[in-house]
Each structure stands twice: as structure tokens, then as C-alpha cells.
């Protein structure tokens, strides 16, 4: 390009000066106009760009982390997919120039495509960066278990607690097609599991203790098992205060006779501080409040905890065939449903025995899995209304083909009003009929989804799971 003519110093411009000034003014106006306009090209060049991406494997063969580096701080959004499975999306919302984005809900031995974009403060996406990765195979012990699904699952995922001595033991999440999309191996029985406000799991591994796990399976806090003084068992739940309540055996001497009752403890992860909040010894008489199945080493056999609508705590006592409600301040037992010393009778004699997962799903509405331990024949999910001081059966369900589960098992109410019912005993175990199976059932008792699990010794529970690491299904 030829330079514009410049007048010598001290000399007036000649006849060409006026057009030159006019051209310069027009050029400056055009530049100002372009700077003010909302041009996609200009926004893209000024916005954040992803400079590099790396996929790492921090949590086993079916969990990945996508590490992204940007040229300027921004949020990021990642979509990832494989053939025959839903497209998934996850967003890292806090602006930063580097992100570690968890890619969860993956299926084993699949190739996935991904698309990552920076997200501007006004929500506009920046230019994409694409790539792919391949997941690994499941461990042989888990791959040997079969999951056969039929129907349509309305909750995103189901989390199973599976255990076979000497083989696989741990938590396994499956999708509606029966694909394993997450797992965590435990040292012993995988008891209760819950979520903290930060998205981490609280898991009770009977052989190790209480664990706070990231979705990638990293243990960041731990309350070790103490079988001599505070033997943790069966259940742990999180509170509105983001602490953890858990059940532990609690021994007390009676004229030289040591009897193992139950206590509820509260743990604050990260502090290693646990406080005993409640003991059955202060409210029950081990020589009166008992059944033929009560022993000195396991007098009550508590197996589930639940926080009710008023902050009351429901505790299921399997050996007594009883569910109790403890006042929010731990000072009194509000009511006792079923078993010896019951304060709420059954209106029609429709009692439960050997129950699990008792929960107050609405004020004065108690849902539980009724094993019918003492009655046999079949097990069921049942809901009682106790609002009038008596227990009236208002809903129950059992499969068309009876399934008697001597122990374990679960019934969980979903936000939709459907119920997830899990029968956890393999055929022949303690007289159980089997199979190990899970149903999603509508309020009018229609079976919407069915999963048969073949291979484990027991399935302690089947729980609804909304997400593993914050991922959601892309619907459009």
C-alpha cells in the first residue's frame, strides 16, 4: 500500500489535502461503527478460547476428567455422547482459565465424542473444541453380573448396593437400559449411602468405616470403623446442617450382662469429630422391649434412618418389628409403630415384620419395605397413614410373581410419586425365593420398569440417583 502524502513542515497542504482528510474521517467512522456493533466475528475474536484439552482417568475405566486450558477466564460447557446412549451435558460455571470437568455416566468399552465450549458472562457460547476418548472394560467380577432391564425408567439412574463374599462388593449405578455407568468397590458390605451438599457421596463401608467420596471415587474424609467401641452398621444419612447421622452398636452392662443396643451418632466430615446423640438404652428396657429374635449381641438390629418432615428421626428396629419416631431434640420417643410396646395400633391387623427403609414420605405417611420375615410367602412395599393414631394401610404393592426376601431390600418414594422397590435376596438364601430385582411402580400399581440382577449374593438396597457428577441429559 502506498503511504498517504504528507505536507512538508511549515507548508500548507496542496489541492489533494481535503480529499485525504475526508477519507481518513470516513475510515475512523467505519472503525468506530464496527467496534460498536455486535458482530459475531468480533465477539469470537475477543471472547475466551480453549487452548488445550486432555482427558484423564482418575476414577477407573468408566469415569473421565476433561482438563481444559483457556486463554482468558470463562465458564465452560461440555457435551459428550456415544452411539445408542443419551447425549450428556455438564457445565463448570465459575469463570477460570483452567477447568477439570468430570465426565460421568459412561458405559464401559465405548468410544465417546465430546464438544467443549467457553461460556461468556452473558451466556453466549464461544468457539468449540472437539475430541474423543474411549472407556475401558469393567472389572471381571462386576462384568460377570448381568443386568436385564425392561420398560422405561422415569428416574435418571438407580444405585444398587451389591455384595458377594470373595467377589464384587460395592455400589453400582445403572441406567434405564441396565448399563453400568458408575461403581465404587467396598472392603465389605456396602451399607447406606447419601449425598452431601457439595455433591460428594457419604458411604458406609462396613469393613472400613464412613467415607466421603468424590464422584471420581476419591476418599477425602474418613471416619474409621471401630468395632470395639462404635461399630457402624446399616445406615448413614445427611442432615440439613450438612452433617452425617449414622447407626452404631452400643453396649451397656446389666448386672454383669453386656447387651448390644443401638445408638445414633453425628459426624462432621473433615473434623473427625463424632458425637453420640441418642441411645436406645435410655428409652427401652432390654428385658421387656424384645422378641424371640433378640439376642444380647444384637438386641434391636436397627437398619435404617430417616429425617421426617418436622425434623423427627425415624429409626427402624428389625428385631422388634418396630419403627419409632424420635423427637428433633432427641429427648423423647414420639411414637412406636408395630412390635412390643407399640403406641400406634394397626387398624386392620395388617402388620409388618422384619422391615427395612422406613420413611415418613409425607406428614403421618410411613412407607417401608415389609420383608414379612415372620410371616413368609411374599414381601411387599407398604404405606400406612397414622394421622388418626392408628395405622391404616393406604397403599401396598408386590409383584405378580411373589418374591419373598428374608432380609435386606428397600422401598423408596420418588419425587414423581412413583416408588422404587428392590428385592435383595438371591434364590434359596435363608429361604428366599429370589430373584434379586428392582421395580419402578406408579401410584396405581403399574409396573413402569423392571430390572433383574443375576449374580450377586445380596442387594442391600436400590436407590434413586439423579446424577453422578452434575451431568444431565440433553433433551434438545
C-alpha positions in Angstrom: 0.0 0.0 0.0 1.3 3.5 -0.9 1.6 5.9 2.0 -0.7 8.9 2.1 1.0 12.1 1.0 2.3 14.2 3.9 2.8 18.1 3.6 6.3 19.3 4.3 6.6 21.1 7.7 5.7 24.7 7.6 3.9 24.4 4.3 0.2 24.4 3.7 -1.3 21.4 2.1 -1.9 21.5 -1.6 -5.1 20.7 -3.6 -5.1 17.0 -2.6 -5.3 17.6 1.2 -9.0 17.9 1.6 -9.9 14.5 0.0 -7.3 12.9 2.2 -8.8 14.3 5.4 -12.2 13.2 4.3 -11.0 9.6 3.6 -9.4 9.4 7.0 -12.5 10.6 8.7 -14.6 8.0 6.9 -12.2 5.3 7.8 -12.3 6.3 11.5 -16.1 6.3 11.5 -16.2 2.9 10.0 -13.8 1.5 12.6 -16.0 3.1 15.4 -19.1 1.6 13.9 -17.5 -1.9 13.7 -16.3 -1.6 17.3 -19.9 -0.7 18.5 -21.7 -3.4 16.5 -22.4 -6.8 17.9 -20.5 -8.7 15.2 -20.2 -12.5 15.7 -16.7 -12.3 14.2 -15.6 -9.6 16.6 -17.2 -11.3 19.7 -15.5 -14.5 18.8 -12.1 -13.0 18.4 -12.4 -11.0 21.7 -14.0 -13.9 23.7 -12.4 -16.8 25.5 -10.9 -19.7 23.5 -10.0 -23.2 24.7 -6.2 -23.6 24.1 -5.8 -27.2 25.0 -7.8 -30.3 26.2 -6.6 -33.5 27.9 -8.8 -36.5 29.0 -7.5 -38.2 32.2 -8.7 -41.4 34.0 -8.9 -40.6 37.8 -11.7 -42.9 38.8 -11.5 -46.2 37.0 -12.4 -47.4 33.5 -15.8 -45.6 33.3 -15.0 -42.2 34.7 -13.0 -39.5 33.0 -12.0 -35.9 33.7 -11.5 -33.4 30.9 -8.8 -30.9 31.7 -9.3 -27.6 29.7 -7.0 -24.6 29.5 -8.4 -21.3 28.2 -6.7 -18.1 27.0 -8.8 -16.0 29.4 -11.1 -16.9 32.4 -14.6 -18.1 31.4 -17.1 -20.8 32.3 -17.1 -23.9 30.2 -19.8 -26.4 28.9 -19.1 -29.9 27.7 -21.4 -32.2 25.8 -20.4 -35.9 25.3 -22.1 -38.9 23.7 -21.7 -42.4 22.3 -23.9 -44.4 20.0 -27.1 -45.7 21.4 -27.0 -43.7 24.6 -28.3 -40.2 25.6 -26.2 -37.1 24.8 -25.0 -35.7 28.2 -24.1 -32.2 29.3 -22.1 -30.7 32.2 -21.2 -27.1 32.9 -18.4 -25.7 35.1 -19.9 -22.4 35.9 -17.2 -20.5 37.8 -15.0 -18.4 35.4 -11.4 -19.7 35.3 -8.6 -20.2 32.8 -8.3 -23.9 33.6 -11.1 -26.4 34.3 -11.2 -30.1 35.4 -14.6 -31.2 34.1 -15.9 -34.6 35.3 -17.3 -36.8 32.6 -19.6 -39.3 34.3 -22.4 -41.7 33.4 -20.1 -43.5 31.0 -20.6 -47.0 29.6 -17.7 -49.5 29.5 -15.7 -50.1 26.3 -17.2 -47.3 24.3 -15.8 -44.5 22.2 -17.2 -41.1 23.1 -17.2 -37.8 21.2 -17.1 -34.5 23.1 -17.5 -30.9 22.3 -16.3 -28.2 24.8 -17.1 -24.5 24.6 -16.2 -21.5 26.7 -19.3 -19.7 28.0 -19.3 -15.9 28.2 -20.7 -14.0 31.2 -23.9 -13.2 29.2 -24.3 -16.9 28.5 -23.1 -16.9 24.9 -21.1 -19.9 23.8 -17.6 -19.5 22.3 -15.9 -21.5 19.6 -16.0 -25.3 20.2 -13.1 -27.7 20.7 -13.9 -31.3 19.8 -12.3 -34.6 20.6 -12.9 -38.2 21.6 -11.9 -40.8 24.2 -12.5 -44.5 24.9 -13.6 -46.1 28.1 -12.1 -49.3 29.5 -13.7 -52.6 30.4 -15.4 -53.3 33.7 -13.6 -55.4 36.3 -14.1 -59.1 35.7 -16.1 -59.6 38.9 -18.5 -56.8 38.0 -18.7 -57.8 34.3 -19.8 -61.2 35.4 -23.1 -59.8 36.9 -25.9 -59.4 34.4 -28.5 -56.6 34.5 -31.6 -57.2 32.4 -33.9 -54.2 32.1 -37.4 -53.9 30.6 -39.8 -50.9 30.4 -38.9 -47.2 30.8 -37.2 -45.9 33.9 -38.6 -42.5 35.0 -35.8 -41.6 37.4 -32.4 -41.0 35.8 -30.4 -43.7 37.5 -30.6 -46.5 40.1 -27.9 -47.1 42.6 -27.6 -50.7 43.7 -25.7 -52.0 46.8 -24.3 -55.3 45.7 -22.3 -57.9 47.6 -20.9 -61.4 47.1 -18.2 -62.7 49.5 -14.9 -63.0 47.8 -16.2 -61.4 44.6 -17.6 -58.0 43.8 -18.9 -55.8 46.6 -19.8 -52.2 46.3 -22.1 -49.6 44.8 -23.2 -49.8 41.2 -25.2 -47.2 39.3 -27.2 -48.4 36.3 -29.2 -46.5 33.7 -32.7 -47.5 32.4 -31.2 -49.9 29.9 -29.3 -51.8 32.6 -25.9 -50.4 31.6 -23.4 -50.0 34.4 -22.4 -46.3 34.4 -20.6 -45.9 37.8 -19.3 -48.1 40.6 -17.3 -48.0 43.8 -15.8 -51.1 45.4 -16.0 -51.5 49.1 -14.0 -53.6 51.5 -17.1 -55.3 53.0 -20.8 -54.9 52.8 -21.9 -51.6 51.1 -24.4 -50.2 53.7 -26.2 -46.8 53.5 -25.1 -44.1 51.1 -26.2 -40.5 50.8 -25.2 -37.2 49.2 -23.7 -34.1 50.8 -24.5 -30.5 49.6 -21.2 -30.4 47.7 -22.3 -33.4 45.6 -20.0 -35.9 47.3 -21.2 -39.3 48.5 -21.3 -40.4 52.1 -20.9 -44.2 52.0 -20.8 -46.7 54.9 -18.3 -49.5 54.1 -18.8 -52.0 56.9 -15.1 -53.1 56.7 -13.6 -49.6 56.5 -16.0 -47.1 58.1 -17.7 -43.9 56.9 -16.3 -42.4 53.7 -16.8 -39.1 52.0 -16.2 -39.9 48.3 -16.0 -37.6 45.3 -17.9 -38.7 42.2 -14.5 -40.0 40.9 -14.2 -42.3 43.9 -11.5 -40.3 45.8 -11.8 -40.6 49.6 -11.4 -37.1 51.0 -12.7 -37.7 54.6 -13.0 -40.9 56.6 -14.3 -41.9 60.0 -12.7 -45.3 60.5 -14.7 -48.3 61.7 -14.3 -49.0 65.4 -15.8 -52.4 66.1 -15.0 -52.4 69.8 -16.5 -49.1 70.8 -18.6 -47.7 67.9 -19.4 -50.5 65.4 -21.0 -48.6 62.5 -23.6 -50.6 60.6 -26.5 -50.4 58.2 -27.2 -46.8 57.6 -25.9 -43.2 57.3 -27.8 -40.1 56.2 -27.0 -36.5 55.7 -28.8 -33.7 57.6 -29.9 -30.2 56.6 -26.9 -28.9 58.5 -24.7 -31.0 56.1 -23.6 -33.3 58.9 -24.0 -37.1 58.9 -26.1 -39.3 61.2 -25.2 -43.0 61.4 -26.2 -46.1 63.4 -23.7 -47.9 65.7 -24.0 -50.8 68.1 -24.0 -49.5 71.7 -23.2 -51.9 74.6 -24.2 -51.5 78.2 -23.8 -53.7 81.3 -26.9 -55.0 83.2 -25.7 -56.8 86.3 -22.7 -58.1 84.5 -24.6 -58.9 81.4 -23.4 -57.0 78.3 -26.2 -56.2 75.9 -25.6 -54.6 72.5 -28.3 -52.0 71.8 -28.3 -49.1 69.3 -27.0 -45.6 69.2 -27.3 -42.7 66.7 -24.1 -40.7 66.2 -23.5 -37.4 64.4 -20.3 -36.9 62.3 -18.9 -33.7 60.8 -16.7 -34.7 57.9 -13.4 -33.0 57.9 -13.2 -32.7 61.7 -13.0 -36.4 62.6 -15.5 -35.4 65.4 -18.4 -37.8 66.1 -20.9 -37.2 68.9 -23.4 -39.8 70.3 -26.8 -38.1 70.1 -29.1 -40.9 71.2 -29.0 -44.4 72.8 -31.7 -47.0 72.9 -30.6 -48.0 76.4 -32.1 -44.7 77.7 -35.6 -45.4 76.3 -36.0 -49.1 76.1 -35.8 -52.0 78.6 -33.8 -54.9 77.1 -35.8 -57.4 79.3 -39.2 -56.1 78.2 -38.8 -54.5 74.8 -37.7 -57.6 72.9 -38.9 -60.5 70.8 -37.8 -64.1 70.4 -35.2 -62.9 67.8 -33.5 -60.5 70.2 -30.0 -61.6 71.5 -27.5 -60.0 73.8 -25.2 -59.3 70.8 -28.0 -57.9 68.6 -31.0 -56.8 70.8 -32.7 -54.4 68.4 -31.0 -54.6 65.0 -31.5 -51.1 63.7 -31.4 -51.0 59.9 -32.5 -47.6 58.6 -32.6 -43.9 59.5 -34.8 -41.1 58.0 -35.4 -37.5 58.9 -39.1 -36.7 58.8 -41.0 -33.5 57.8 -40.7 -32.0 61.3 -37.1 -32.9 61.8 -38.1 -36.0 63.7 -35.8 -39.1 63.2 -37.3 -42.4 62.1 -35.4 -45.5 63.2 -36.3 -49.0 62.1 -35.8 -51.8 64.6 -35.9 -55.1 62.8 -35.7 -57.4 65.8 -38.7 -55.7 67.3 -40.7 -55.4 64.1 -41.0 -51.7 65.0 -40.5 -48.2 63.6 -40.0 -45.4 66.1 -40.1 -41.6 65.7 -37.5 -39.7 67.9 -38.2 -36.0 68.7 -36.0 -33.5 66.8 -34.3 -32.6 70.1 -33.6 -36.3 70.9 -35.4 -36.0 74.2 -38.4 -38.4 73.7 -39.8 -41.1 71.5 -42.9 -39.6 69.8 -44.5 -42.9 68.8 -43.8 -46.6 68.2 -45.4 -48.4 65.3 -45.5 -52.2 65.4 -43.9 -54.6 67.8 -43.9 -54.7 71.6 -44.9 -51.6 73.4 -46.5 -50.0 70.2 -48.3 -46.7 70.8 -49.9 -46.8 67.3 -52.0 -50.0 66.7 -52.8 -51.4 63.3 -56.4 -50.6 62.3 -57.0 -53.7 60.3 -54.3 -56.0 61.7 -52.2 -55.5 58.6 -48.8 -55.6 60.4 -45.3 -55.7 59.0 -42.3 -57.8 60.2 -38.6 -57.6 59.6 -39.0 -54.3 57.8 -36.4 -52.0 56.1 -36.1 -48.4 54.8 -38.9 -46.9 56.9 -39.5 -43.3 55.9 -42.1 -40.6 56.6 -42.7 -39.7 52.9 -45.4 -37.1 53.9 -46.7 -36.0 57.3 -48.0 -39.1 59.0 -47.5 -41.3 56.0 -45.0 -44.1 56.6 -43.5 -46.1 53.6 -41.4 -49.2 54.2 -40.3 -52.5 52.7 -42.1 -55.2 54.6 -40.0 -58.4 54.4 -42.7 -60.3 56.3 -39.8 -62.1 58.0 -42.1 -63.9 60.5 -45.0 -64.5 58.0 -43.2 -65.7 54.8 -44.8 -66.3 51.5 -44.1 -62.9 49.9 -42.5 -59.5 50.7 -44.0 -56.1 49.7 -43.8 -52.3 49.8 -46.5 -50.9 52.1 -47.6 -47.4 53.1 -49.5 -46.5 56.3 -51.5 -43.4 57.3 -51.0 -42.9 61.1 -52.7 -39.4 61.3 -55.6 -40.7 63.4 -53.4 -42.5 65.9 -53.9 -45.9 64.2 -52.0 -47.4 61.2 -54.3 -47.7 58.2 -52.9 -49.3 55.1 -53.3 -46.9 52.2 -51.0 -48.4 49.6 -49.2 -51.6 49.0 -47.6 -53.4 46.1 -46.0 -56.7 45.4 -45.1 -58.2 42.0 -47.4 -60.6 40.2 -44.9 -63.3 40.8 -44.4 -63.3 44.6 -40.9 -62.6 45.8 -40.1 -63.4 49.4 -36.9 -61.6 50.6 -35.9 -62.8 54.1 -33.7 -59.8 54.7 -32.3 -56.6 53.1 -34.3 -54.9 50.3 -35.9 -51.4 50.0 -38.8 -49.2 49.1 -38.1 -45.6 48.0 -40.7 -42.9 47.1 -39.7 -40.8 44.1 -40.4 -37.1 43.5 -42.9 -38.2 40.8 -44.9 -40.2 43.3 -43.7 -43.5 41.8 -42.0 -46.0 44.1 -38.7 -47.8 43.5 -38.9 -51.3 45.1 -35.9 -53.6 45.4 -36.0 -57.3 46.4 -32.5 -58.1 47.5 -32.1 -61.8 48.3 -30.8 -64.4 45.8 -32.9 -67.6 45.3 -32.6 -70.0 48.2 -30.8 -67.7 50.6 -32.4 -68.1 54.0 -35.5 -69.4 52.4 -35.9 -66.5 50.0 -37.5 -67.1 46.6 -35.5 -64.5 44.6 -34.6 -63.2 42.2 -32.8 -60.0 43.0 -34.8 -57.5 41.2 -35.9 -53.8 41.1 -39.2 -52.3 40.0 -40.4 -48.8 39.4 -44.1 -48.7 40.2 -46.7 -46.0 39.7 -49.2 -44.9 42.4 -51.9 -47.0 40.6 -49.5 -50.0 40.8 -48.5 -50.2 37.2 -45.0 -51.6 36.6 -43.1 -49.0 34.6 -39.6 -50.5 34.7 -38.1 -53.8 35.8 -34.5 -54.8 36.4 -33.3 -58.4 37.1 -29.8 -58.7 38.7 -28.2 -62.1 38.3 -25.0 -62.9 40.1 -24.7 -61.2 43.5 -25.3 -62.9 46.8 -27.4 -60.0 48.1 -28.5 -56.5 47.1 -28.8 -54.4 50.2 -30.8 -51.6 48.6 -31.8 -50.0 45.3 -31.8 -46.2 45.5 -32.9 -43.5 43.0 -29.9 -41.4 41.8 -30.4 -38.1 39.9 -26.9 -37.6 38.7 -23.3 -38.8 39.4 -21.3 -35.6 38.9 -23.8 -33.0 37.9 -24.3 -34.3 34.3 -27.8 -34.0 32.7 -29.3 -35.5 29.6 -29.5 -33.1 26.6 -33.2 -33.0 25.6 -32.9 -30.8 22.5 
